[in-house]
Amino acid sequence: MAPGGAFKVFLQAIPSLLLIVVVVGGIVAGVFTATEGRAPQCSTASSCRSSTAA
């Protein structure tokens, strides 16, 4: 990897890393429940499935 390559990858990963902080911080702060905290994560991930899906 090029010397600046790792930094570019880190910059691209910042939104995903912040999502974790926002979700966990919101749950701990009592802003929303764990179920509600999963919504932004599932809206950005294609692998989330509803537990009621057949």
C-alpha positions as CSV (number, residue, x, y, z in Angstrom):
1,M,0.0,0.0,0.0
2,A,1.2,3.5,-0.8
3,P,2.2,5.7,2.1
4,G,-0.9,7.9,1.7
5,G,-3.1,4.9,1.0
6,A,-3.8,4.0,4.6
7,F,-4.8,7.6,5.3
8,K,-7.2,7.6,2.3
9,V,-8.8,4.4,3.5
10,F,-9.2,5.9,7.0
11,L,-10.9,9.0,5.6
12,Q,-13.3,6.8,3.7
13,A,-14.1,4.8,6.8
14,I,-15.0,7.8,9.0
15,P,-18.7,7.8,8.2
16,S,-19.0,4.2,9.2
17,L,-17.0,4.7,12.4
18,L,-19.1,7.7,13.4
19,L,-22.3,5.7,12.8
20,I,-21.2,3.3,15.6
21,V,-20.5,6.2,17.9
22,V,-23.9,7.8,17.2
23,V,-25.9,4.6,17.7
24,V,-24.1,3.5,20.9
25,G,-24.0,7.0,22.2
26,G,-27.7,7.5,21.5
27,I,-28.6,4.3,23.3
28,V,-26.5,5.0,26.3
29,A,-27.8,8.6,26.5
30,G,-31.4,7.4,26.4
31,V,-32.2,9.3,23.2
32,F,-33.5,6.1,21.6
33,T,-33.9,2.4,22.3
34,A,-31.7,-0.4,20.9
35,T,-34.4,-1.2,18.3
36,E,-34.6,2.4,17.1
37,G,-30.8,2.6,17.1
38,R,-30.6,-0.3,14.6
39,A,-32.6,1.7,11.9
40,P,-29.7,3.9,10.7
41,Q,-27.4,1.0,10.5
42,C,-29.8,-1.1,8.5
43,S,-30.5,1.8,6.1
44,T,-26.9,1.8,5.1
45,A,-26.3,-2.0,5.1
46,S,-27.7,-4.3,2.5
47,S,-27.5,-7.3,4.7
48,C,-30.1,-6.3,7.4
49,R,-33.2,-8.3,7.3
50,S,-36.4,-8.0,9.2
51,S,-36.9,-10.7,11.9
52,T,-40.4,-11.2,10.5
53,A,-39.3,-11.7,6.9
54,A,-40.2,-15.1,5.5
